[in-house]
Amino acid sequence: MKITVRVKPNAKKNEVRKINDFYYEIKVSVAPEKGKANKKVIELLSKELKIPKSKINLIRGETSREKIFEIDDS
């Protein structure tokens, strides 16, 4: 399964908003440097979807605000 995530870095607090089954808006309180924001997004997605972080892979948009993640749901 693939999901699209719109990331808003440097927010006041971490927040996950589900728009539909395949699109999320995620606010993270960390800066988008050296992959810190991407790691935080994966951590928040893991909690939201109740799956291990190892099952979430960033496949496109490493330096973009719009990212595509592949979820290994097997």
DSSP file (Angstrom, degrees, kcal/mol; ACC not computed):
  #  RESIDUE AA STRUCTURE BP1 BP2  ACC     N-H-->O    O-->H-N    N-H-->O    O-->H-N    TCO  KAPPA ALPHA  PHI   PSI    X-CA   Y-CA   Z-CA
    1    1 A M              0   0    0      0, 0.0    70,-3.5     0, 0.0     2,-0.4   0.000 360.0 360.0 360.0 139.0    0.0    0.0    0.0
    2    2 A K  E     -A   70   0A   0     68,-0.2     2,-0.4    70,-0.0    68,-0.2  -0.927 360.0-172.4-115.0 140.3    1.3    3.5   -0.8
    3    3 A I  E     -A   69   0A   0     66,-2.5    66,-2.7    -2,-0.4     2,-0.4  -0.963  17.2-136.2-129.2 150.1    0.3    6.7    1.0
    4    4 A T  E     -Ab  68  23A   0     18,-2.9    20,-2.3    -2,-0.4     2,-0.4  -0.868  19.9-165.6-104.4 137.2    1.0   10.3    0.3
    5    5 A V  E     -Ab  67  24A   0     62,-3.0    62,-3.1    -2,-0.4     2,-0.6  -0.987  13.6-154.3-128.3 128.9    2.0   12.6    3.2
    6    6 A R  E     -Ab  66  25A   0     18,-2.7    20,-2.7    -2,-0.4     2,-0.4  -0.914  23.9-155.7 -98.8 117.9    2.1   16.4    3.2
    7    7 A V  E     - b   0  26A   0     58,-3.1    20,-0.2    -2,-0.6    31,-0.0  -0.795  16.4-168.7-103.4 135.7    4.7   17.4    5.8
    8    8 A K  E     - b   0  27A   0     18,-2.5    20,-2.0    -2,-0.4     3,-0.4  -0.890  19.1-162.2-119.7  97.8    4.8   20.7    7.6
    9    9 A P        +     0   0    0      0, 0.0    22,-0.2     0, 0.0    20,-0.2  -0.232  65.0  33.8 -76.5 168.4    8.2   21.0    9.5
   10   10 A N  S    S+     0   0    0     20,-1.8    19,-0.3     1,-0.2    21,-0.1   0.782  80.7 156.8  59.0  31.8    9.0   23.3   12.4
   11   11 A A        -     0   0    0     17,-2.9    -1,-0.2    -3,-0.4     3,-0.1  -0.344  55.6-113.8 -79.2 166.8    5.4   23.2   13.7
   12   12 A K  S    S+     0   0    0      1,-0.2     2,-0.3    -2,-0.1    -1,-0.1   0.854  95.8   6.7 -69.9 -34.4    4.7   24.0   17.4
   13   13 A K  S    S-     0   0    0     15,-0.1     2,-0.3     2,-0.0    -1,-0.2  -0.963  83.6 -96.6-145.3 162.1    3.6   20.4   18.0
   14   14 A N        +     0   0    0     -2,-0.3     2,-0.3    14,-0.1    14,-0.2  -0.636  49.6 167.0 -80.1 134.4    3.5   17.0   16.3
   15   15 A E  E     -C   27   0A   0     12,-2.3    12,-2.9    -2,-0.3     2,-0.5  -0.988  25.9-155.6-153.4 138.4    0.2   16.2   14.8
   16   16 A V  E     -C   26   0A   0     -2,-0.3     2,-0.5    10,-0.2    10,-0.2  -0.971  11.4-174.3-117.3 127.4   -1.2   13.7   12.3
   17   17 A R  E     -C   25   0A   0      8,-3.0     8,-2.9    -2,-0.5     2,-0.6  -0.973  14.7-148.0-123.4 118.2   -4.3   14.5   10.3
   18   18 A K  E     +C   24   0A   0     -2,-0.5     6,-0.2     6,-0.2     3,-0.1  -0.751  17.8 176.9 -87.5 118.9   -5.9   11.8    8.1
   19   19 A I  E    S-     0   0A   0      4,-2.2     2,-0.3    -2,-0.6     5,-0.2   0.904  70.1 -31.3 -85.3 -49.0   -7.5   13.3    5.0
   20   20 A N  E >  S-C   23   0A   0      3,-1.7     3,-1.1     0, 0.0    -1,-0.4  -0.860  82.1 -71.6-151.9-171.3   -8.4    9.9    3.5
   21   21 A D  T 3  S+     0   0    0     -2,-0.3     3,-0.1     1,-0.2    -3,-0.0   0.744 131.5  31.5 -62.1 -22.8   -7.1    6.3    3.5
   22   22 A F  T 3  S+     0   0    0      1,-0.1   -18,-2.9   -19,-0.1     2,-0.4   0.282 112.2  64.1-120.5   9.8   -4.2    7.3    1.3
   23   23 A Y  E <   +bC   4  20A   0     -3,-1.1    -4,-2.2   -20,-0.2    -3,-1.7  -0.985  53.5 173.3-142.2 128.2   -3.4   10.9    2.2
   24   24 A Y  E     -bC   5  18A   0    -20,-2.3   -18,-2.7    -2,-0.4     2,-0.5  -0.946  22.5-147.2-129.8 150.2   -2.2   12.4    5.5
   25   25 A E  E     -bC   6  17A   0     -8,-2.9    -8,-3.0    -2,-0.3     2,-0.5  -0.987  23.7-173.0-113.0 126.7   -1.0   15.8    6.7
   26   26 A I  E     -bC   7  16A   0    -20,-2.7   -18,-2.5    -2,-0.5     2,-0.5  -0.978  12.7-160.1-127.2 127.1    1.6   15.6    9.3
   27   27 A K  E     -bC   8  15A   0    -12,-2.9   -12,-2.3    -2,-0.5     2,-0.4  -0.890  13.6-170.4-101.3 132.4    3.1   18.5   11.3
   28   28 A V        -     0   0    0    -20,-2.0   -17,-2.9    -2,-0.5   -14,-0.1  -0.953  24.2-144.2-125.0 146.4    6.5   17.8   13.0
   29   29 A S  S    S+     0   0    0     -2,-0.4     2,-0.2   -19,-0.3   -15,-0.1   0.421  74.6  87.9 -88.1   1.5    8.3   20.0   15.5
   30   30 A V  S    S-     0   0    0      7,-0.1   -20,-1.8     6,-0.1   -19,-0.2  -0.641  82.2-104.5-101.6 160.0   11.7   19.3   14.1
   31   31 A A        -     0   0    0     -2,-0.2     2,-2.0   -22,-0.2     6,-0.5  -0.480  31.2-113.5 -79.3 150.5   13.7   21.0   11.4
   32   32 A P  S    S+     0   0    0      0, 0.0     2,-0.4     0, 0.0    -1,-0.1  -0.388  73.5 122.5 -82.9  63.4   14.0   19.4    8.0
   33   33 A E  S >  S-     0   0    0     -2,-2.0     3,-1.8     1,-0.1     4,-0.1  -0.984  73.6  -4.6-129.8 138.3   17.7   18.9    8.2
   34   34 A K  T 3  S-     0   0    0     -2,-0.4    -1,-0.1     1,-0.3    -3,-0.0   0.780 123.0 -63.3  55.2  32.2   19.8   15.6    7.9
   35   35 A G  T 3> S+     0   0    0     27,-0.1     4,-2.2    -3,-0.1    -1,-0.3   0.541 101.4 128.7  77.9   6.3   16.6   13.5    7.7
   36   36 A K  H <> S+     0   0    0     -3,-1.8     4,-2.0     1,-0.2     5,-0.1   0.913  74.2  47.2 -62.5 -43.2   15.4   14.4   11.1
   37   37 A A  H  > S+     0   0    0     -6,-0.5     4,-2.4     1,-0.2    -1,-0.2   0.898 110.7  52.6 -66.5 -39.6   11.9   15.4    9.9
   38   38 A N  H  > S+     0   0    0      1,-0.2     4,-2.3     2,-0.2    -1,-0.2   0.907 109.2  49.5 -62.4 -41.6   11.6   12.2    7.8
   39   39 A K  H  X S+     0   0    0     -4,-2.2     4,-2.2     1,-0.2    -1,-0.2   0.900 111.4  49.2 -63.7 -40.4   12.5   10.1   10.8
   40   40 A K  H  X S+     0   0    0     -4,-2.0     4,-2.5     2,-0.2    -2,-0.2   0.894 109.1  52.5 -66.7 -39.4    9.9   11.9   12.9
   41   41 A V  H  X S+     0   0    0     -4,-2.4     4,-2.8     2,-0.2     5,-0.2   0.926 110.0  48.5 -61.0 -45.0    7.2   11.4   10.2
   42   42 A I  H  X S+     0   0    0     -4,-2.3     4,-2.3     1,-0.2    -2,-0.2   0.903 111.1  51.0 -62.2 -41.1    7.9    7.7   10.1
   43   43 A E  H  X S+     0   0    0     -4,-2.2     4,-1.7     2,-0.2    -2,-0.2   0.919 112.7  45.1 -61.8 -44.5    7.7    7.5   13.9
   44   44 A L  H  X S+     0   0    0     -4,-2.5     4,-2.5     2,-0.2    -2,-0.2   0.890 112.7  50.6 -68.6 -39.7    4.3    9.4   13.9
   45   45 A L  H  X S+     0   0    0     -4,-2.8     4,-3.0     1,-0.2     5,-0.3   0.893 107.0  55.7 -62.7 -39.2    3.0    7.2   11.0
   46   46 A S  H  X>S+     0   0    0     -4,-2.3     5,-1.6    -5,-0.2     4,-0.9   0.913 111.2  43.0 -59.7 -44.4    4.0    4.1   12.9
   47   47 A K  H  <5S+     0   0    0     -4,-1.7    -2,-0.2     3,-0.2    -1,-0.2   0.909 115.5  49.1 -67.9 -42.6    2.0    5.2   16.0
   48   48 A E  H  <5S+     0   0    0     -4,-2.5    -2,-0.2     1,-0.2    -1,-0.2   0.909 119.9  35.6 -64.5 -43.8   -1.0    6.3   13.9
   49   49 A L  H  <5S-     0   0    0     -4,-3.0    -1,-0.2    -5,-0.2    -2,-0.2   0.535 104.0-128.9 -89.4  -7.0   -1.2    3.1   11.8
   50   50 A K  T  <5 +     0   0    0     -4,-0.9    -3,-0.2    -5,-0.3    -4,-0.1   0.922  66.7 120.7  57.0  49.0   -0.1    0.8   14.7
   51   51 A I  S   <S-     0   0    0     -5,-1.6    -1,-0.2    -6,-0.2    -2,-0.1  -0.933  70.7 -88.2-133.7 158.8    2.6   -0.9   12.8
   52   52 A P    >   -     0   0    0      0, 0.0     3,-1.8     0, 0.0     4,-0.1  -0.345  32.8-122.0 -66.3 149.0    6.4   -1.1   13.3
   53   53 A K  G >  S+     0   0    0      1,-0.3     3,-1.9     2,-0.2    -8,-0.0   0.806 109.2  68.9 -58.5 -30.5    8.6    1.6   11.9
   54   54 A S  G 3  S+     0   0    0      1,-0.3    -1,-0.3     3,-0.0     0, 0.0   0.659  92.1  59.8 -66.2 -14.9   10.5   -1.0    9.9
   55   55 A K  G <  S+     0   0    0     -3,-1.8    17,-2.9    16,-0.1     2,-0.5   0.370  91.1  81.6 -93.7   4.6    7.4   -1.6    7.7
   56   56 A I  E <   -D   71   0A   0     -3,-1.9     2,-0.4    15,-0.2    15,-0.2  -0.950  58.5-179.0-114.8 121.4    7.3    2.0    6.5
   57   57 A N  E     -D   70   0A   0     13,-2.4    13,-3.1    -2,-0.5     2,-0.6  -0.974  25.7-135.0-124.0 130.7    9.6    3.0    3.7
   58   58 A L  E     +D   69   0A   0     -2,-0.4    11,-0.2    11,-0.2     3,-0.1  -0.724  29.9 169.4 -78.3 118.7   10.1    6.4    2.1
   59   59 A I  E     +     0   0A   0      9,-2.6     2,-0.3    -2,-0.6    10,-0.2   0.667  60.8  14.3-108.4 -20.0   10.1    5.8   -1.7
   60   60 A R  E    S+D   68   0A   0      8,-1.5     8,-2.8     1,-0.1    -1,-0.3  -0.970 105.7  38.1-155.6 141.1    9.8    9.4   -3.0
   61   61 A G    >   +     0   0    0     -2,-0.3     3,-0.9     6,-0.2    -1,-0.1   0.791  48.9 160.1  97.8  32.7   10.2   13.0   -1.8
   62   62 A E  T 3  S+     0   0    0      1,-0.3   -24,-0.1    -3,-0.1   -27,-0.1   0.857  86.8  25.1 -55.6 -38.0   13.1   12.8    0.6
   63   63 A T  T 3  S+     0   0    0      3,-0.1    -1,-0.3   -25,-0.0     2,-0.2   0.289 111.3  88.7-109.4   9.0   13.7   16.5    0.4
   64   64 A S  S <  S-     0   0    0     -3,-0.9   -57,-0.0     2,-0.1    -4,-0.0  -0.649  76.7-129.4-103.5 160.7   10.2   17.5   -0.6
   65   65 A R  S    S+     0   0    0     -2,-0.2   -58,-3.1     1,-0.1     2,-0.7   0.759  99.2  66.9 -78.0 -24.3    7.2   18.4    1.6
   66   66 A E  E    S+A    6   0A   0    -60,-0.2     2,-0.3   -62,-0.0   -60,-0.2  -0.878  74.0 177.7 -99.5 118.1    5.1   15.9   -0.3
   67   67 A K  E     -A    5   0A   0    -62,-3.1   -62,-3.0    -2,-0.7     2,-0.5  -0.856  24.5-144.8-123.0 151.9    6.3   12.4    0.3
   68   68 A I  E     -AD   4  60A   0     -8,-2.8    -9,-2.6    -2,-0.3    -8,-1.5  -0.979  18.8-170.0-118.9 125.6    5.2    8.9   -0.8
   69   69 A F  E     -AD   3  58A   0    -66,-2.7   -66,-2.5    -2,-0.5     2,-0.5  -0.876  15.2-142.2-112.6 144.2    5.6    6.1    1.7
   70   70 A E  E     -AD   2  57A   0    -13,-3.1   -13,-2.4    -2,-0.4     2,-0.6  -0.930  14.5-153.7-104.6 128.8    5.2    2.4    1.0
   71   71 A I  E     - D   0  56A   0    -70,-3.5     2,-1.2    -2,-0.5   -15,-0.2  -0.903   8.2-144.5-105.0 120.0    3.6    0.5    3.8
   72   72 A D        +     0   0    0    -17,-2.9   -70,-0.0    -2,-0.6    -2,-0.0  -0.713  26.7 171.0 -83.6  97.3    4.5   -3.2    4.0
   73   73 A D              0   0    0     -2,-1.2    -1,-0.1     1,-0.2   -18,-0.0   0.080 360.0 360.0 -99.7  24.8    1.2   -4.6    5.2
   74   74 A S              0   0    0      0, 0.0    -1,-0.2     0, 0.0    -2,-0.0   0.463 360.0 360.0 -88.8 360.0    2.1   -8.3    4.8
